[in-house]
Every structure is written in structure tokens, then in C-alpha cells.
Amino acid sequence: MRKLCLLLIVGMLSLFGLGVALTAELDVWSSPDNADALYELAQDFMKQHPEVKVKVTPLSWEVLYPRILQDISIKSGTFDVATWDLMTAGAIAPGFLDLEAFAEANPELVDPDFDDDDFLPTAKHVYGYWQDKRIGYPFYGAAMFFFYRKDLFEDEALRANFKAEYGKELKVPKSWEEAKDIAKFFTKKFNPDSPTEYGISLMFPRTHTLFYMYLNFFGPYRRSPSGVEKFGEVDLDWGDYFTADYQPAFNSEEGVKAIQDMIDLMEYSPDPLGSDYGETLEYFAKGMVAMVPQWTACLASWEGAPDLQPVSDKVGIALMPGGAPVSGGWGIGINDASNNKVEAFQFIQYATSREADKFQWLKYRVGPVRQSVIMDPEVLADSPWLVEAYLPSIEGASHRPRIPEEARLEDILVGTISEILLGQRPNTIETLNLVAEDWIRHLEK
Amino acid sequence: MPTKRGSRKKAAFFMILPLLVLFIGLTVYPFAYMIYMSFHDYSLVSWEEPKFVGLENYREIFRDRTARSSVTFTVILLVAAVPLEILLGIGIAFLFRDTLGEKVFRSSLLIPMTIPPVVAGIAWKMLYNYEFGPVNYFLSLFDLPKVSWLGSQFFAQLGVILIDVWQWTPFVFLIIYAGLQSIPRDIVEASLVDGASGWNALRYIELPLIQPLIWVALIIRVIDVLKIFDIVYMVTFGGPGSATHSYSFYIYKVGVSFGWDIGYASALSIILLLVITLLANFLIKALRLKEILEL
């Protein structure tokens, strides 16, 4: 009996000891595209902070966003840290900790080497702020890029054929108008000698994909000098779909032209209305198409594609035609209802530090958000295109609205554009006016 | 002094109490809350308290173009898929009854029904792939052109109908087949001895005997089709345009994935519930199921 009591006491003391040693357990929710990187960073962080246990839970976008919203609505504090998609900034902002206020109140926690000014200016806002509230640190920079078959664009015979037919050089398109000619040239239906079946792989399904794809076409009009004169400067919270005074901008001649560009390119693409992310990646990976607008994450999936080997010789990366690709990306922030704010703050500083940013890019292709990392010699040797394509893409990107109503507005516009592309509705300002009216009605609600 | 009957009643009450609490907590309360919310403007992303708006959410349904197109596709599905499933289910049950390999066939026919709709959706999305999908490959064997199964209005709708028929015909088959097994063989045999042809025995004896089961299968399938969500979510996401936008899928979008508009989604759900209840009751009355099944 005495032995049993002794054992119990020793056991309880050990547990108590463990409890003292482990001061916090951080629950980190992350999207799958950045979970692997975050997991490895968490392991390193735990080595430096043995008193903190970090548990990274990957959740798909469809699950992550609703769960964040539900949790912050009821303030249950189920998670401590979460990565958030830039579009959700307005919706989640009330439930996330104001990092600037927290840092001011706890100066001893601020890492002196953190260097907040090192973040790319646009990234710092779109992945960090909602209006004036600092709800996160930039974690994953992303924009869409224009991937093309470098070997085909450099092929002398193809270049000569293209010049003979179009009277100009075959080069990476700088505008969607140029892209149309090149896409036609690489489509077997129009050019039986084309080495690829189709010119370009487009994804225009009736999902959120269409909302961002449209911006790749509308952005260049919206951001052109005449567009800025007509619609005003772009507000980083309301995005390119709106004018400077927060009215819809797409129900305009420019909005119609952008849809027409999409329609014109559709005949050079395999099943554009039925394809989404996975399909377009596969068409390019199998060597069926010459060009594809895509996110940076696709690079990793092409590394092992037999038809694209060696990737460095066959895959070229350029700025999106028109020069205003749609932005993506993630910030990382702290739940206002978290009981472990101190540890969470230390962790997100670590996860967004210069070292972490560099490591994430080199190992996991999680887009860098720090200027010093993009200019780092080791990084540039690995990815020279960061300067010529990545930097201008992030800084000159078109943005979707980051306001709380974004999701509803997205569904309304996507429905109509999809019907226009399908030929069910005319591509006119009148059609787009109906969408704009719906948007205004929802915003006023 | 409490009677024996009284204490038994008390004991019975306490025994069902946990279940009652669960039922009230998980069914009655959420349902009542949904009705309450349907008269309110409440969005999870607005960070404001629910605001009473009376019938405004219900009025909005009639103004909402997407809600109208969702109803259209749901009706198309109802009219095209359900009769096909019933006819095929009956046909297959009769065709393969008492045939060689019946057991093997019966088991394999039930496979589509046992596959989770999400998994079935992923599989069908691959089957329908424009360039690499087996369906288009099959068509090419007959020199038929490739079909954009997910990118054209007609074929996307046809695609969803085919998936529903593929997955749920086995359910109808199962019900009818079980009914056929329960028909006493001597009645059929007696009719054959009396000179009835096989067709007449089927038409005048077997079909009337399994008729109540056909109606039950019909009602269950009607209710299920009105709620179709998973296949649409996985395969077409409602597109292209609004071609395959089912009503339940729209409720999901408004309430969860695109709108967080709990008030409006509640109103849409109440309407769906009313339609299902009225339609089911109408069918039960019209088909005289109460009398037939002695309910």
C-alpha cells in the first residue's frame, strides 16, 4: 500500500513537473499549400523553445475559412495561430489580434532582427492589414504567372514559321492581344504543324477560379493609365473590381473587353469551361499546350513530369500578359481569443523571419515576401526569375476585394461571367450592370 | 403512496430522457432556430447581431436569379433522373431474377450505391475529363467527337443525371428485387397453369403486388433528388453557368461557402423543407400509400 502511494505521489509530481516545463501548446491551423513548410518551421521553433509545443493542422481552404469564422464568431479560442487567405482579411479581422498594439504593449517580445520594413510593401499590406489593423505578418507570397514552353519559344524553326505567318518575332506575349496570335500558332486545329495540340490552357470553371482568372484580363485595363483616370487609384482593401469610390468598375467598356479577350482565347484551349487547376496543370505537364497562366505552387508538381524534363530548359516563367496578374497568398495571425498569445507571437515572428522566408522558398516553393530574400544570392541562383517576374507580379498585382462581403460578390459575378462564356447571355455592359446592381444591393444590405 | 403504474411511468420517462434531450438539442432546437433565423438578417461576416426583417428573406428568394436557376435544374433532375431510375430498377430486377449468376450480379450492382458520393464525384470527374477521360476515349472508338462533359450546358446536365442514375438505380433495384422475392411463387405458377402468359403474369400479378414498393422507392428518390448536393459539389460545382446549380447546393453556397448569410440560407432551407413535405404528402395521398401499406 505504501509503495502504491509513493508511486502515485511520484507520478503526480512528474506530471506537475511536465506541466511546468510545457507552458503552452499552440494549435496552428494552416492551408495545405503551406502546411509542410509550417510544420518543419514548427519543429525548429520547438527546439529553440522546448517549453512550447506547436501542433500544425492542415485544413483545406473550404474547411479552414469556415472554421476560422466559426471559431472567432463564438470566441472559443480553439486555435491560436492560423494562416489566412488574403481575400478573407475583412471577414476575419475582428477576431484576430492587432499585432501592432500587442507588440507595443509587449516590446520585450519583439525580435530585434525581425525587420518589419523588409517585407515587400504591397505584400505587407495585403497579407498583413485590414484597413489600419495589423492582423498578420506576410507568410506566403503568391501571384499568377505565365508559364510557357521555353524550348518551343526558342526553337529556330518554329520562330521562323511564326515570323513568316504573323510578320513578327515569336516571343513571350506582353499583352493578351499578342497571346491570341501565339495561342493560335500553337493550336493544331489552326496550324497542323504545331508541336502542341493547343496553344494555351485556360481554366474558366464556375468556381472561385473564374473570379481570379477574370482579373488577369480585367486588371490590365483597370490599371492602365486610362483605367486609373477613369476608375481612380486601386484601393488595396476593395481591390481592382472597384473604383476608388467603392463602386463596381467591371460594368464598363473595359470589363466587356476583358471578357472578350477570354472568349477569343477559348478556342485555343482544351475544354476551358470544364477545366480547373488540376486539369490545366496536367495539360501542360503532358506537353499538350504551349502556355498556361498558373500559380507558383504548380512548379513543384512539374518537377517530376517526364514530358517537361529538364524543367529548367522546358519551362519558362514570365509576367502575365498585361502585367497585372491576380494576387494570391497568405498571412499568418493570432486568434484574439487565444490563451497563448505570447508564445503565438513568438512563433509567428519566427515563421515569418528572413531565415524562414528563405528556407520556405528553397525547400517548399512557398513564395518569399521579404525583399532581402528575393535579392539573396543563393535564392537568385536558384530562381533567377524572381527579379524579372516574381517581384513585378507581386508589386503590380491586381487584387480581389478583401472586404467581408467578398465571397457573396464573387459568386454573383462568377455566375454571370460563366453564363456569358457559355453563350447564354450577351457580353454587354447591360449584362454586367445587372451584376453591379446585385453587388450594390448586397453591399447596402 | 405512489402506485406501481406511476413509478413505472416515472422510470420509463427517466429512461427515455437522455434520448429526449438529445433529440431536442440536436433536432428540435436547431430546427426552431432555423425558423427564427429565417426572419432575420444575419451574416457571420458582418459581425452584427441578427436583425429582424420579417418576410424579407422569403421575398428575396423570388427576386434571386440564381435561386430560380437552381430550381430549374432541380426540376430537370427530378423529371429526368427519377423516372429513369425507377424504370431501370424495375427492369433490372425482373431481368436478372432467377438467372444464372444472380447472386454475383446482385452484389456487384449494389457497388455504386455503397460508394460515398464524394468518392464517386472524384471518380466521375476523372471519367469525364475532356482529354484523358475514359468516357471520351470510349466515344472516340466509334469515331465520335470529344464531348465537353463539364463545359457545356447540355452535357453537364446529362452528366449529373447519368451519375445519379448510375448511383441510385441499384437502390430502386434492391427494393423491387426484395419485393419480388416476397411474392409467393404459387400465385404466379397458378396463373401460368391457368393459361396466363409470362407477360400477363408479370403485368397483372407481380407488378400490382410490388406496386407499393415502387411508390415507396419513388418517394424516397424524389426526396433525395430534391436534396442533391454532393455530386454537384464534387463534379460540376454548379456550372457551367448555372446549368447544374441544384437548390441544395445553392443553400450551401449562401449559408456556408460563399455568403455566410445564415438568415437567407435558413429561408431557402425552410422553403425546401416545405416543398419536400408537401410533395411527399401529395404523393402519399395520390398514390393511396396509406391504404396500400395500411399506415
Interface residues (C-beta under 8 A of the other chain):
Chain A: E62 P66 L69 Q70 S73 G90 A91 P94 P205 R206 T207 P270 D271 P272 L273 G274 S275 E279 E282 Y283 K286 M288 P404 E405 A407 R408 E410 D411 I412 G415 S418 E419 L421 L422 Q424 K445
Chain B: D41 S43 L44 V45 S46 W47 R65 T66 Y128 N129 Y130 E131 F132 S148 W149 L150 G151 S152 Q153 A156 T236 F237 G238 G239 P240 G241 S242 A243 H245 K253 V256 S257 F258 G259 W260 D261
